[in-house]
Amino acid sequence: MKSLKVVIFSIIALGFLVLTFLIDWLFIIPAVILMILNQKELMKKK
């Protein structure tokens, strides 16, 4: 299930974004990495 993987990545990335605002700006790095992984997953041919 490709969409489930994308949803999970998105939720984790949102969690890192929350940590970015609450704790430290460096948490933006894993959020960006997860965003790139999501894009690759969505762009894969069926």
Secondary structure as the mmCIF struct_conf table of DSSP 4:
data_model
#
loop_
_struct_conf.conf_type_id
_struct_conf.id
_struct_conf.beg_label_comp_id
_struct_conf.beg_label_asym_id
_struct_conf.beg_label_seq_id
_struct_conf.end_label_comp_id
_struct_conf.end_label_asym_id
_struct_conf.end_label_seq_id
HELX_RH_AL_P HELX_RH_AL_P1 LYS A 2 LEU A 22
TURN_TY1_P TURN_TY1_P1 ILE A 23 ILE A 23
HELX_RH_3T_P HELX_RH_3T_P1 TRP A 25 PHE A 27
HELX_RH_AL_P HELX_RH_AL_P2 ILE A 28 MET A 43
BEND BEND1 LYS A 44 LYS A 44
#
